[in-house]
Amino acid sequence: MKNNPIKNDYTNESISSLKGADRVRLRPSVIFGSDGIEGCQHSVFEILSNAIDEAREGYGKKIEITLGKDNDITVCDHGRGIPVDYNANEEKYNWELLFCEMYAGGKYNNNAGDNYEFSLGLNGLGLCATQYSSEYMDVVIYRDGYKYELKFEKGENIGGLSKEAASSSKTGSTIHWKPDREVFTDIDIPLSYYQDILKKQCIVNAGLTFKLTDERTGEKFTYCYPEGIKDYIREISQNKNFTDIQYYSGEGKGRDREDKEEYKLKFELAFCFNNEVNALEYYHNSSFLEHGGSPDKAVRSAFVSALDNYLKTNSLYNKSEKKIVFTDVEDSLIIIINSFSTVTSYENQTKKSITNKFIQDYLTDYLKKQLEIYFIENKADADKIAKQVLVNKRSRETAEKTRVNIKKKLTGSLDINNRVEKFVNCRSKDVSKRELYIVEGDSALGSVMLGRDAEFQGIMPLRGKILNCLKANYDRIFKSDIITDLLKVMGCGVEIKTKHSTGKDFNSFDINNLRWDKIIICTDADVDGFQIRTLVLTMIYRLVPALIDEHKVFIAESPLYEITAGSGKKEKTYFAYTEKEKNGILSKINGSYKIQRSKGLGENEPEMMWQTTMNPETRRLIMVMPEDAKRTSDTFDLLLGYNLQGRKEHIETEGYKYIDLSELG
């Protein structure tokens, strides 16, 4: 037997490097963070940021953005115009350096006081990277009395630089391009992205105006905040803050490390406290820091330190009470920080977080001092803030205890060691076939159990009247055995919404753990039955609304009338679910008949239960739809909430429609 020779293809010639446009076109996620829509959006922002940098330097106060019908984009600024002519120092044309070379630009000496001292783009990648990732890019520049034009296709220049005398003295740059589908998997950037990013840029560039035109729809938008973050904080606070807006600005110099160069920091910040809205937003060199970084760490440290000190000094903590954490402050805090630095350490090219240690330390110390002064000079505000933070803290701690308790109650299987009282399971383990009937009381349990198909239909009887979940707090809700048992049988956990957030840490909901394909509410067709149905729906709407969104919740219609015609072997029984159906059946019967209101579920024969309410072939189910969640919420609040006057007015104007229902009991 011969030995197979070892294949050795990894030689000196195996090593290669990407050159030119391929450095971006073949690896867009390295530069833009993604080769999908987020990366494409970031490529757009690189062009936009150059125009913003010009405006912030004092050249042009208006930027125009046009969205073409073919996913093409145009950004036009009124700045000095991009330098594209010959550069003797580099012995190349500037357009080659800027549009065709990575790590080239006019923003590298910003810390020495050159152009763009506080720049959004410092890495020299944006203009070139976006050009490389485009299907085409056309550039028109007015500068120094000349009009310059450049054309690129798939990262390659076509025809060099065109230069001619300009007919006017205007200056600025217009870049028209289309992101390439060969580079990005998706280039259909939604209008909402532009609306969001332009609004954010107005916030941090006071007085800068953006004109956005969407040629796909003909819509036009204008964005401008004359007072920047102060205007914005007034907007999001909705005039419901319980303290006045505090505004500060400052600047300083420092180093991230002793052996690093010194750089400049300039910033402004505004904050207030609000019981209905909260927000923490950070911007650096005009870029929205989605993940914060240094300024976020400063805010967390400074506010907790200052407020903890105030609570201790004024003996506001209870004996042996734990100190506050930032979550307790964040629940009622609105703060916007807009900072600029001549040296910036971004976490990566997508610029969603900065890591400058000097910025973090400087802002922490500055905020601590300002908060200390603010609390001393505004005792009434300080007391209101301290009181609210303690309310938030104690609510959080109560919620955490509730979360632990409800997790214990809701987890686990439904085997013999973990039973739910009176619950009757079905045999099938196939979730796509399993149905849970929620019925009222033991009497209904008996007839439904005898009438069901035990293979796929389970039954959960409600013992007594279910709690009104719209009025009750979570602690009271989860003390109800009826509710916790029902949630346990469902198996999917709960969705908890807190004052300012979705209560992520509190949630245990996972629809993949739902043990049923259908949740069917089955109650008597009388006033009590309708009330129980509404209370169950309210519970589902508040604790597991996703079940409604996913079309898992149904109402079983019970017939209103049982009509018997004929006699003996020719006797036939009809069921009518509405008055109209009853009249239609009666009009077709020749001879005598007997009509009676349908009995309660507990009085029905098993055969009737199967035929009218449980047989998938003959039953009638109403799917609970989520189309108008706001209307549903308002209706639940009107009927079951605290709006007594509204409920009284509703009964006065609408009650007559339902008087006949009282006769059904």
C-alpha positions in Angstrom: 0.0 0.0 0.0 1.4 3.4 -1.1 1.6 6.3 1.3 -0.4 9.3 0.0 1.9 12.3 -0.5 1.2 15.3 1.8 -0.3 18.2 -0.1 1.5 21.4 0.7 -0.3 24.4 -0.9 0.6 26.9 1.8 3.7 28.5 0.3 5.3 32.0 0.3 3.1 32.8 -2.7 -0.1 31.9 -0.7 0.0 35.3 1.1 -1.9 38.1 -0.6 -3.5 41.4 0.4 -6.6 43.2 -0.8 -5.9 46.3 -2.8 -7.8 49.3 -3.9 -11.6 49.2 -3.8 -11.5 45.5 -2.9 -10.4 46.4 0.6 -14.0 47.7 1.2 -16.0 45.9 -1.5 -15.0 42.4 -0.4 -15.0 43.2 3.4 -17.6 46.0 4.0 -18.3 44.8 7.5 -14.7 45.6 8.6 -15.3 49.3 7.8 -19.0 49.8 8.2 -19.7 47.2 10.9 -22.1 45.2 8.7 -22.7 44.2 5.1 -26.4 44.7 5.6 -28.7 47.7 5.9 -26.9 49.0 9.0 -23.6 49.1 7.2 -25.2 50.8 4.2 -26.7 53.4 6.5 -23.3 54.0 8.1 -21.8 54.6 4.6 -24.3 57.3 4.1 -23.5 58.9 7.4 -19.9 59.1 6.5 -20.7 61.6 3.7 -23.2 63.4 5.8 -20.7 63.8 8.6 -18.2 65.6 6.3 -20.9 68.2 5.5 -21.7 68.6 9.2 -18.1 69.2 10.0 -17.9 72.0 7.5 -21.1 73.6 8.9 -19.8 73.4 12.5 -16.6 75.1 11.4 -18.8 78.0 10.4 -19.1 77.3 6.6 -22.7 76.9 5.5 -25.7 76.5 7.8 -27.8 74.4 5.5 -27.4 70.9 4.2 -29.7 69.3 1.6 -30.4 65.6 1.3 -32.3 64.1 -1.6 -33.5 60.5 -1.7 -33.7 59.3 -5.3 -36.2 56.8 -6.8 -33.5 54.2 -7.4 -32.1 54.1 -3.9 -29.6 56.8 -4.9 -28.7 59.6 -2.5 -27.5 63.2 -2.9 -25.9 65.3 -0.1 -25.3 69.0 -0.9 -23.5 71.3 1.5 -22.6 75.0 1.2 -19.2 74.7 2.8 -15.8 75.6 1.4 -15.8 72.7 -1.1 -13.7 69.6 -0.9 -10.0 70.3 -1.9 -9.4 68.2 -5.0 -6.6 70.0 -6.9 -2.9 69.0 -7.0 -1.2 68.6 -3.6 2.5 69.4 -3.9 3.4 68.0 -0.5 1.9 64.6 -1.3 2.8 64.8 -5.0 -0.7 63.6 -5.9 -4.1 65.2 -6.5 -6.2 65.7 -3.4 -9.1 63.9 -5.0 -7.0 60.8 -5.3 -6.0 61.0 -1.6 -9.6 61.7 -0.4 -11.7 59.5 -2.7 -9.2 56.6 -3.5 -6.9 56.2 -0.5 -7.7 54.9 2.9 -6.5 56.9 5.9 -6.2 60.2 4.0 -7.9 63.4 5.0 -7.7 66.9 6.4 -8.6 65.9 10.0 -5.4 64.3 11.3 -3.9 67.5 12.8 -7.0 68.6 14.6 -5.4 68.5 18.0 -2.8 71.0 16.8 -5.5 73.6 16.0 -5.7 72.9 12.3 -8.9 72.4 10.3 -11.8 70.5 12.0 -10.7 70.9 15.6 -13.8 69.0 16.8 -14.5 66.6 14.0 -17.1 63.9 13.6 -14.8 61.9 11.3 -11.2 61.4 12.4 -10.2 58.2 10.8 -9.8 59.2 7.1 -11.9 56.3 5.9 -15.4 57.6 5.3 -15.2 59.4 1.9 -13.0 56.8 0.3 -14.9 53.8 1.9 -18.3 55.1 0.7 -16.9 55.7 -2.8 -15.4 52.2 -2.9 -18.8 50.7 -1.8 -20.8 52.6 -4.4 -22.3 51.4 -7.7 -21.5 54.9 -8.9 -20.6 58.3 -7.4 -20.8 61.7 -9.1 -19.1 64.7 -7.4 -19.6 68.4 -8.1 -17.5 70.9 -6.2 -17.4 74.7 -6.2 -14.2 76.1 -4.7 -11.8 78.9 -5.3 -13.8 80.2 -8.3 -13.8 76.8 -10.1 -16.2 74.0 -10.7 -14.7 70.5 -10.3 -16.4 67.3 -11.4 -15.5 63.6 -10.6 -17.1 60.3 -11.6 -16.6 56.9 -10.1 -18.0 53.5 -10.9 -17.6 50.5 -8.6 -14.6 52.1 -6.9 -12.8 53.2 -10.0 -12.4 56.7 -11.3 -13.7 57.4 -14.8 -12.0 60.3 -16.7 -10.0 62.0 -14.0 -10.7 65.5 -12.7 -12.8 68.0 -14.7 -12.0 71.6 -13.9 -13.6 74.8 -15.3 -14.2 78.4 -14.2 -17.3 78.8 -12.2 -20.0 81.1 -13.3 -20.7 82.2 -9.7 -18.8 82.7 -6.5 -20.7 80.0 -4.6 -18.8 77.2 -2.7 -19.8 73.8 -1.6 -19.8 70.1 -2.4 -22.6 67.9 -3.9 -22.1 64.1 -3.8 -24.6 61.9 -5.7 -24.1 58.2 -5.4 -25.8 54.8 -5.2 -24.8 52.1 -2.7 -23.8 48.9 -4.5 -25.9 45.8 -4.1 -22.8 43.8 -4.8 -21.3 45.2 -1.6 -24.3 45.5 0.7 -27.1 42.8 1.0 -29.7 45.6 1.3 -29.5 49.2 0.1 -33.2 50.2 0.6 -32.6 52.6 3.5 -35.9 53.5 5.1 -37.0 57.2 5.3 -37.2 56.8 9.1 -33.4 56.4 9.2 -32.8 59.8 7.6 -35.5 61.4 9.8 -33.9 60.0 12.9 -30.3 60.9 12.1 -31.1 64.4 10.8 -33.1 65.2 13.9 -30.2 64.0 16.1 -27.8 66.1 14.2 -30.0 69.2 14.7 -30.0 68.6 18.4 -26.2 68.7 18.7 -25.6 71.4 16.0 -27.7 74.3 17.2 -29.1 76.4 14.3 -28.0 74.0 11.5 -30.8 73.3 9.1 -31.4 70.1 7.1 -33.7 70.0 4.1 -34.8 66.4 3.3 -36.5 65.6 0.0 -37.9 62.1 -0.8 -38.4 61.9 -4.5 -40.0 58.5 -4.1 -43.0 60.0 -2.4 -42.6 63.7 -3.0 -42.4 64.4 0.7 -40.2 67.2 2.1 -39.0 67.8 5.6 -37.1 70.5 7.4 -35.1 70.0 10.7 -33.7 72.6 12.9 -33.3 73.2 16.7 -32.2 76.9 17.2 -31.2 76.2 20.8 -30.0 72.7 20.3 -30.2 70.4 23.3 -32.2 72.9 25.3 -35.0 72.8 22.7 -34.8 69.0 22.5 -35.0 68.5 26.2 -38.1 70.7 26.4 -39.6 68.6 23.6 -39.1 65.2 25.2 -39.9 66.3 28.7 -43.4 67.3 27.5 -43.5 70.0 30.1 -44.3 67.3 32.7 -40.9 67.5 34.5 -41.1 68.2 38.3 -37.8 70.1 38.2 -36.6 73.0 36.0 -34.2 72.1 33.2 -30.6 72.6 34.3 -28.1 73.6 31.6 -24.3 73.6 31.9 -21.4 73.9 29.5 -17.7 73.8 29.9 -14.3 72.8 28.5 -11.0 71.4 29.6 -7.7 69.8 28.7 -6.3 66.4 29.7 -4.7 63.1 28.8 -6.0 59.5 28.8 -2.7 58.4 30.1 0.5 60.2 31.3 2.4 59.2 28.2 -0.4 60.2 25.8 -0.8 63.6 24.2 -3.0 66.3 25.8 -6.2 67.1 24.1 -9.2 69.5 24.4 -12.7 68.7 25.6 -15.7 70.9 25.1 -19.2 70.0 26.2 -22.7 71.0 27.1 -25.4 69.1 29.0 -28.9 69.5 30.1 -31.1 67.5 32.5 -34.3 67.5 34.4 -36.4 65.0 36.4 -39.7 63.7 35.1 -42.2 61.1 36.3 -43.6 60.1 33.0 -40.6 60.2 30.5 -37.0 59.3 30.9 -34.1 59.5 28.5 -30.3 59.3 28.5 -28.7 60.4 25.2 -25.0 61.1 24.5 -23.5 62.7 21.4 -19.8 63.1 20.7 -18.4 65.2 17.8 -22.0 65.1 16.5 -22.2 61.3 16.5 -25.0 59.7 18.5 -23.4 57.3 21.0 -25.9 54.5 21.1 -23.9 52.6 23.7 -22.5 55.7 25.4 -19.2 54.7 26.8 -17.3 57.4 28.7 -20.1 60.0 29.2 -22.5 57.3 30.3 -20.1 56.0 32.9 -19.6 59.6 34.1 -23.4 60.2 34.5 -24.0 56.9 36.3 -21.1 57.5 38.8 -21.9 61.2 39.4 -25.6 61.0 39.9 -25.5 57.9 42.2 -22.7 59.5 44.3 -24.3 62.9 44.6 -27.8 61.6 45.4 -26.5 58.9 47.8 -24.6 61.6 49.7 -27.7 63.8 49.8 -29.9 61.0 51.1 -27.3 60.1 53.8 -26.7 63.7 54.9 -30.4 64.3 55.2 -31.2 61.0 56.9 -33.7 59.9 54.3 -32.7 56.3 54.1 -34.6 53.9 56.4 -32.5 52.1 59.0 -30.3 49.3 57.3 -31.7 50.3 53.9 -29.5 49.5 50.9 -28.1 52.5 48.9 -29.6 53.5 45.6 -28.4 52.2 42.3 -28.4 54.1 39.0 -31.6 52.4 37.8 -33.4 54.2 40.6 -32.2 57.5 39.2 -32.6 56.6 35.6 -36.3 55.9 36.0 -37.0 59.7 36.4 -34.0 61.3 34.7 -33.8 63.1 31.3 -30.2 64.0 30.4 -28.6 65.0 27.1 -24.8 65.4 26.8 -23.2 66.9 23.7 -19.4 66.7 23.8 -16.5 67.3 21.4 -12.9 66.5 21.7 -9.8 66.9 19.5 -8.7 63.3 20.2 -11.4 60.7 20.3 -11.1 56.9 21.0 -14.1 55.3 19.4 -14.8 51.7 20.4 -14.9 50.9 16.6 -15.4 52.6 13.2 -19.2 52.7 13.8 -18.7 55.3 16.5 -21.4 54.1 18.9 -19.3 54.4 22.0 -16.2 56.2 23.1 -13.6 55.0 25.6 -11.6 58.2 26.5 -10.6 58.0 30.2 -10.0 61.7 30.5 -13.5 62.5 29.3 -15.0 60.1 31.7 -13.0 61.4 34.7 -13.5 65.1 33.8 -17.3 64.8 33.3 -17.7 62.7 36.5 -15.9 65.3 38.6 -17.7 68.2 36.9 -21.1 66.7 37.3 -20.6 65.8 41.0 -19.6 69.4 41.8 -22.5 70.9 39.8 -25.0 68.5 41.4 -23.8 69.3 44.9 -24.2 73.1 44.2 -27.6 72.5 42.6 -28.9 70.6 45.6 -27.6 73.2 48.0 -29.1 76.1 46.0 -32.4 74.4 45.2 -33.4 72.5 48.4 -37.0 72.1 47.2 -36.0 70.4 44.0 -33.4 68.3 45.8 -36.0 67.0 48.2 -38.4 66.2 45.4 -35.7 64.3 43.5 -34.5 62.4 46.5 -38.1 61.4 47.4 -38.8 60.2 43.9 -35.5 58.3 43.7 -36.4 56.5 46.9 -39.9 55.7 45.6 -38.2 54.2 42.4 -35.8 52.2 44.6 -38.4 50.7 46.8 -40.6 49.9 43.9 -37.7 48.1 42.2 -36.9 46.1 45.3 -40.6 45.1 45.6 -40.7 44.2 42.0 -37.6 42.1 42.3 -39.1 40.1 45.2 -42.2 39.6 43.2 -40.2 38.5 40.2 -38.4 35.9 42.3 -41.7 34.7 43.8 -43.6 34.5 40.4 -40.7 32.7 38.8 -40.9 30.0 41.5 -44.6 29.8 41.0 -44.6 29.7 37.2 -41.7 27.4 36.5 -41.8 23.6 36.4 -43.8 21.0 34.6 -47.4 20.0 35.3 -46.6 16.5 36.6 -47.8 14.7 39.6 -45.4 16.6 41.9 -46.4 20.0 40.7 -50.1 19.9 40.2 -52.5 22.8 39.5 -55.8 22.3 41.4 -58.7 21.2 39.2 -56.7 21.5 36.0 -57.5 18.7 33.5 -54.7 18.0 30.9 -55.0 16.3 27.5 -53.1 13.4 26.3 -51.4 14.9 23.2 -47.9 16.3 23.6 -48.1 18.0 20.1 -48.4 21.8 21.0 -49.8 22.5 17.5 -52.9 20.5 18.3 -53.4 21.2 22.0 -56.3 23.5 23.1 -56.9 24.9 26.6 -60.5 25.7 27.5 -60.9 28.3 30.3 -64.3 27.7 32.0 -66.1 29.1 35.0 -66.3 26.9 38.1 -66.8 23.2 38.9 -70.2 22.9 37.3 -68.9 23.9 33.8 -65.9 21.7 34.4 -68.0 18.6 34.6 -70.0 19.1 31.4 -67.0 20.4 29.4 -64.8 17.5 30.6 -67.4 14.9 29.5 -68.0 16.7 26.2 -64.4 17.3 25.2 -62.0 15.2 23.1 -59.5 14.2 25.8 -56.8 13.7 23.1 -56.2 17.4 22.5 -58.5 19.5 24.7 -57.5 20.5 28.3 -59.6 22.4 30.8 -58.8 25.0 33.4 -61.7 26.0 35.6 -61.7 29.3 37.4 -62.3 29.1 41.1 -64.3 32.2 42.0 -64.2 35.6 40.4 -60.9 36.5 38.8 -59.0 39.7 39.9 -59.4 42.9 37.9 -55.8 43.1 36.6 -56.2 46.6 35.2 -56.6 48.1 38.7 -54.3 45.8 40.7 -50.6 46.2 41.1 -48.3 43.4 40.2 -47.7 42.3 43.8 -51.4 41.8 44.3 -51.9 40.2 41.0 -49.3 37.5 41.6 -50.7 36.7 45.1 -53.9 35.5 43.3 -53.7 31.7 43.0 -56.3 31.8 40.2 -54.0 33.9 38.0 -50.8 32.2 38.9 -52.3 28.8 38.3 -53.7 29.9 34.9 -50.3 31.4 33.9 -48.6 28.2 35.0 -50.9 26.1 32.9 -50.2 28.3 29.9 -46.5 27.8 30.5 -45.2 30.9 28.7 -44.4 33.2 31.6 -45.4 36.9 31.8 -44.7 40.2 30.1 -44.2 42.9 32.7 -44.2 46.6 31.8 -42.7 49.1 34.3 -43.1 52.9 34.4 -40.3 53.7 31.9 -39.2 50.4 30.4 -40.4 47.0 29.4 -39.1 45.5 32.6 -36.7 43.2 30.8 -35.2 41.8 34.0 -38.7 41.2 35.3 -40.0 39.4 32.3 -40.2 35.6 32.0 -42.2 35.5 28.9 -41.2 33.2 26.1 -43.9 32.2 23.6 -41.9 29.1 22.6 -42.8 27.8 26.0 -46.6 28.1 25.4 -48.1 24.7 25.9 -51.2 25.3 23.8 -52.0 26.2 20.2 -55.3 27.8 21.3 -56.4 29.5 24.5 -60.2 29.4 24.4 -62.3 31.4 26.9 -65.6 29.5 27.4 -68.2 31.2 29.6 -72.0 31.3 30.0 -73.9 33.6 27.7 -75.2 35.8 30.5 -74.1 38.9 32.4 -71.8 37.0 34.8 -70.3 35.0 32.0 -69.6 38.2 30.0 -68.0 39.8 33.1 -65.7 36.7 33.7 -64.8 36.7 30.0 -63.8 40.4 30.2 -61.7 39.9 33.3 -59.9 36.9 31.7 -59.2 39.0 28.6 -58.0 41.9 30.8 -55.6 39.5 32.5 -54.3 38.2 29.2 -54.0 41.8 27.8 -52.0 43.0 30.7 -49.8 40.0 31.5 -49.4 38.1 28.2 -50.5 40.5 25.3 -48.2 38.7 22.8 -50.7 35.8 22.9 -53.3 38.2 21.4 -50.7 39.5 18.9 -49.9 35.9 17.8 -53.6 35.0 17.4 -53.6 32.4 20.2 -56.7 33.7 22.1 -60.3 32.8 21.2 -63.8 33.1 22.6 -66.1 30.1 22.3 -69.5 31.2 21.3 -72.3 29.6 23.3 -75.8 29.3 21.7 -78.5 31.6 23.0 -81.4 29.4 22.1 -82.2 25.7 21.8 -85.0 25.1 19.3 -86.7 21.6 19.2 -89.0 20.9 16.2 -91.1 17.8 15.5 -91.5 14.8 17.8 -90.4 11.2 18.2 -87.9 10.0 15.7 -88.5 13.1 13.6 -87.5 15.4 16.4 -84.7 17.8 15.5 -82.8 20.2 17.6 -81.4 23.5 16.3 -79.1 26.0 18.0 -79.2 29.7 17.4 -76.3 32.0 18.5 -78.1 35.3 17.7 -81.6 36.7 17.5 -81.3 36.8 13.7 -80.4 33.1 13.5 -83.3 32.2 15.8 -85.7 34.1 13.5 -84.2 32.4 10.5 -84.6 28.9 11.9 -88.2 29.6 13.0 -89.1 30.8 9.5 -88.1 27.4 8.1 -89.9 25.2 10.6 -93.3 23.8 9.5 -95.3 22.7 12.5 -94.8 22.9 16.2 -91.6 23.7 17.9 -90.3 24.4 21.4 -87.8 27.2 22.1 -85.9 27.9 25.2 -83.0 30.0 26.3 -79.8 27.9 26.3 -78.8 26.7 29.7 -75.6 27.5 31.5 -72.6 25.4 30.5 -72.9 23.3 33.7 -76.4 22.2 32.7 -75.7 21.2 29.2 -75.5 17.5 28.1 -72.0 16.4 27.0 -73.3 15.7 23.5 -74.6 19.3 23.2 -71.3 20.7 24.6 -69.3 18.8 22.0 -71.6 19.8 19.1 -72.0 23.5 19.9 -68.8 24.5 21.7 -66.0 22.0 21.4 -66.1 20.1 18.1 -63.7 21.9 15.7 -66.1 21.0 12.8 -69.2 22.6 14.3 -68.2 25.1 17.0 -67.8 28.8 16.6 -64.7 30.5 17.8 -64.1 34.3 17.8 -60.4 35.1 17.4 -59.3 38.0 19.7 -57.6 40.4 17.3 -54.9 43.0 18.2 -55.8 45.5 15.4 -56.6 48.4 17.7 -54.6 47.9 20.9 -55.1 51.5 21.9 -58.9 51.2 21.6 -58.9 47.9 23.5 -56.8 49.5 26.3 -59.1 52.6 26.4 -62.2 50.3 26.5 -60.8 48.2 29.3 -59.8 51.3 31.2 -63.3 52.7 30.8 -65.1 49.6 31.9 -62.7 48.3 34.5 -60.4 51.2 35.4 -60.5 54.2 37.7 -62.4 56.5 35.4 -65.6 56.5 37.3 -67.1 59.6 35.6 -66.3 58.2 32.2 -67.9 54.9 33.1 -71.0 56.7 34.4 -71.3 58.7 31.2 -70.8 55.6 29.1 -73.7 53.8 30.9 -75.9 56.8 30.5 -75.4 57.0 26.7 -74.8 53.3 25.8 -76.4 51.3 28.6 -79.8 51.0 27.0 -78.3 48.7 24.3 -77.5 46.1 26.9 -80.6 46.1 29.1 -81.9 42.9 27.5 -78.8 41.1 28.6 -79.8 41.3 32.2 -82.7 39.1 31.4 -80.4 36.3 30.4 -79.3 35.5 34.0 
